[in-house]
């Protein structure tokens, strides 16, 4: 009986969401990028875990600036698609390939806050909080469940195709379904 309970508990824990090791060493609560812009001195040097969608990558002589549109993080610390928040800059030491860190990919970073930097977004002067990156996770692109070109009724889970018969296979329609 004890063994059965142990197996059930361990299998239940195996299904729990885990945070990747590269971004696991961060505080549970982090201030928002907008809050850091409002009072940069208060948050200077604090460790944060932020994530979002990559907007721009700029390589310079000693590192890489990655501009990210912040989004809330889920239980695995992956950015959740939704309303974007404030932008922030992630500073990586060394070269980060812009073809790998493409615009639109999800990125989560862990690091220390290092003030606010002014950059242009179009003609607008924008204040970016800066994170000196200690660890990062570049997430695989999300897969779409349905293609966009399918008709609306295809997405309805209660739709029933009147011509579908599970016992009729390809052998039943040797010349195609409708000939």
N, C-alpha and C positions, 0 to 999 in steps of 0.2 A: 504494500500500500504506500509506504514512504517513497519507494522508488517511482511509483506512478505519479505521485504528487511532484516529486523532483523533476521528472521528465516534462510534465505539464508546465511547471514554472519556468524551466530553462527554455522550452520551446516558445513560451510567451515572451520571454526577455529577448530571444533571438530576433523577434519581429519588431522590436523597438527601433525607433529612429536613432541613428548615431551621427555625430558630427565628425567629419574627417580630421585626422590628427594634425594636419597642417594648420588648421584654424581653430583647434579645440582649446588652446590656452588663452582664453579671453574672458573678460568679465561677462556675467550674465546680462547685466543692464549696461547699455551704452547711451550717451546723449545723442540726440539726432544731429545731423549735419547743420540744420538750420539753427539749433540751439547753440552750437559751437560758434557759428558766425556771429551770433548776437553778443556772446561774451567769451572771446577767444582766450583771454588771460586766465579765466577760471578753469578752463579745461586743458590748458597747456600741459603736455607730457602724460596725460591720462591714456591708458590702453583702451582701445575700442575694437569692436568687430562690426564692420559695416559691409554692406553688399549692394549690388544693383546691376544695371545694364551698362556695359562699356559704351562710351560715347566717342572718345578720341584717344589716340596713343601718339605720344611724341617722344622720340629718342633724342637724348642730348649726350654730350661727351662722357659723363660719368654715371648715367642712369636713364631711367625711363619714367615719364609722367603719364599716368593713365587717368583720364577723366571718366568718372562714373556717375550715372544718374541713380541716386540712392533709392532703394525699395526695401520694404520690410522683409525680414528673414523668417523662414519657417523653422520647424523643430530641428532640421538638419543643417541650419544656417545657410540654406540656399535662398537667394532672392525670390520673392513671390511676385509673379506678374500682377501688375495693378497700377495704381496711381504712383507715378514717380514723385520723389520728394525733391530735395535739394541736391545739387551736384557736389562732388568732392573729388580731390586729387589724391591718387595713390602714388607714392614715390617708391620705385623699385631701384635698388642698386644694380648696376649692370644693364645689359641689353635684354629687352623683351621684344620678341618678334611681333610686329604689327599684324602679320598674317595669322598668327596664333591668337593674339589678343584682338580679334576683329571686333569692329563696332557691332553692337547688338548682342554679344555673348554675355552670359551671367558671370559675375566675379564676386567673390567674398574675400575680404582682406582683414587681417588682424595686425595692429600696430599701435604706435604712439602718435598722439596728436602733436603737430608741429606748426601751430599758428594758422593764419589765413593768408591766402595769396590772391591777388587780383589778376584776372585774365579776361579776355574778350569772348563773348558769345555773340557772334555777329558784330554789331556795333555797340552792344551793351557791355559795360564793365560789370563783371560778375565776381563775387567773393567766394572762393573755394576754400573750405577747410582742408588741410593737408594731413595725410596719414603716412608716416614712415613705416613701410610694410615689413613686418617680421615673418608673417606667414600668409599664404594666399591659396585659394582654391578656384581654379577656372573650371566652370561646370560645362558638361557636354550640352550641346543644343537640345532643347526639348523637342520631342517628336509630336507631330500633330496626329490626332486620332482619326480625323476624317479630312479628306481633301476638300478644298473650298468649292470645287465645281460640282459637287453632288447636290441633287435637289433637296429642298427642305424636309420633305417627308422621310428621306433616308435617315435623318438624324433622330427621328421619333422612335423610341424604344418599343412602342406598342404597334408599330406598323407591321402588317402581315402581307407578304407578297402572295396574291391569289394564285399565281402560277408556280409556286414553289411546292415541291413534293419531296420530302427527304428520302423516300424510297426510290425515286427516279434518279438514277445517276447518269453519267455520260453515255453509258451503254444503251439507255432508253432513247436518247436523242442522238443517233449516230451521225446525222447531217446537221446538227445544231438544233437549238431549242425551237426556233421559229423558221421553218423553211418553206 
